[in-house]
Amino acid sequence: MNNDELDQLNEKNQKRTKEIEERYFAANAEIRTAKEIMNEQKETFEIKERFKDSSINYPTYGRGLKLPAMELNTFMIS
């Protein structure tokens, strides 16, 4: 190979490199950050089942047991 052929190959290589870099930077600019994704998901987030407070449900009501009082020793197991 002579110098002219090497110069032509070098030019082609530089053109290809430039095209690849342009595609890379264009694709890299389109990547969203994790913060952007989380903010977007936060807006559409829905709770499927709301928390049901069972503190007012007492296991002794309606079973003929003593009504709850301060002196009654009980444990609620859920």
GROMACS elastic network, one bead per residue, 0.5 to 0.9 nm:
[ bonds ]
;  ai    aj funct       b0    kb
    1     4     6  0.81361   500
    1     5     6  0.62353   500
    1     6     6  0.69103   500
    2     5     6  0.56118   500
    2     6     6  0.64735   500
    2     7     6  0.88205   500
    3     6     6  0.50040   500
    3     7     6  0.60522   500
    3     8     6  0.86395   500
    4     7     6  0.50635   500
    4     8     6  0.62676   500
    4     9     6  0.86943   500
    5     8     6  0.51092   500
    5     9     6  0.62376   500
    5    10     6  0.85494   500
    6     9     6  0.50981   500
    6    10     6  0.60532   500
    6    11     6  0.86399   500
    7    11     6  0.62291   500
    7    12     6  0.87126   500
    8    11     6  0.51433   500
    8    12     6  0.63055   500
    8    13     6  0.85840   500
    9    12     6  0.51040   500
    9    13     6  0.60472   500
    9    14     6  0.85778   500
   10    13     6  0.50091   500
   10    14     6  0.61480   500
   10    15     6  0.86596   500
   11    14     6  0.51014   500
   11    15     6  0.62217   500
   11    16     6  0.86556   500
   12    15     6  0.51236   500
   12    16     6  0.62077   500
   12    17     6  0.85429   500
   13    16     6  0.51558   500
   13    17     6  0.60722   500
   13    18     6  0.85525   500
   14    18     6  0.60546   500
   14    19     6  0.86239   500
   15    18     6  0.50946   500
   15    19     6  0.62433   500
   15    20     6  0.86559   500
   16    19     6  0.51320   500
   16    20     6  0.61749   500
   16    21     6  0.85743   500
   17    20     6  0.51448   500
   17    21     6  0.61260   500
   17    22     6  0.86317   500
   18    21     6  0.51007   500
   18    22     6  0.61901   500
   18    23     6  0.87066   500
   19    22     6  0.51302   500
   19    23     6  0.62761   500
   19    24     6  0.85659   500
   20    23     6  0.51773   500
   20    24     6  0.60717   500
   20    25     6  0.86633   500
   21    25     6  0.61010   500
   21    26     6  0.84605   500
   22    25     6  0.52890   500
   22    26     6  0.60711   500
   22    27     6  0.85538   500
   23    26     6  0.51393   500
   23    27     6  0.60948   500
   23    28     6  0.84285   500
   24    27     6  0.52319   500
   24    28     6  0.59611   500
   24    29     6  0.85862   500
   25    29     6  0.60824   500
   25    30     6  0.87987   500
   26    29     6  0.52664   500
   26    30     6  0.67488   500
   27    30     6  0.53247   500
   27    31     6  0.68761   500
   28    31     6  0.54570   500
   28    32     6  0.89083   500
   29    32     6  0.80496   500
   32    35     6  0.81917   500
   32    36     6  0.63131   500
   32    37     6  0.68767   500
   33    36     6  0.53255   500
   33    37     6  0.65031   500
   33    38     6  0.87738   500
   34    37     6  0.51093   500
   34    38     6  0.61092   500
   34    39     6  0.85950   500
   35    38     6  0.51400   500
   35    39     6  0.61588   500
   35    40     6  0.86096   500
   36    39     6  0.51888   500
   36    40     6  0.62336   500
   36    41     6  0.86938   500
   37    40     6  0.51268   500
   37    41     6  0.62035   500
   37    42     6  0.85403   500
   38    41     6  0.50610   500
   38    42     6  0.59506   500
   38    43     6  0.87515   500
   39    43     6  0.65514   500
   40    43     6  0.55104   500
   40    44     6  0.69758   500
   40    45     6  0.89217   500
   41    44     6  0.52865   500
   41    45     6  0.59416   500
   42    45     6  0.51062   500
   42    46     6  0.86529   500
   43    46     6  0.86873   500
   47    50     6  0.64149   500
   49    52     6  0.85983   500
   53    56     6  0.74136   500
   53    57     6  0.86456   500
   54    57     6  0.53346   500
   54    58     6  0.83020   500
   55    58     6  0.73745   500
   57    60     6  0.89690   500
   57    61     6  0.83645   500
   58    61     6  0.61971   500
   58    68     6  0.81637   500
   58    76     6  0.79406   500
   59    62     6  0.84230   500
   59    63     6  0.81996   500
   59    76     6  0.74876   500
   60    63     6  0.57559   500
   60    64     6  0.74055   500
   60    65     6  0.56713   500
   60    66     6  0.71182   500
   60    67     6  0.68295   500
   60    68     6  0.74866   500
   61    64     6  0.73146   500
   61    65     6  0.71629   500
   61    66     6  0.83382   500
   61    67     6  0.69937   500
   61    68     6  0.85507   500
   62    65     6  0.76006   500
   63    66     6  0.87993   500
   64    67     6  0.86435   500
   65    68     6  0.88329   500
   66    69     6  0.84496   500
   66    72     6  0.83475   500
   67    72     6  0.84507   500
   68    71     6  0.82322   500
   68    72     6  0.61416   500
   68    73     6  0.88301   500
   68    74     6  0.85952   500
   69    72     6  0.53547   500
   69    73     6  0.86755   500
   70    73     6  0.79963   500
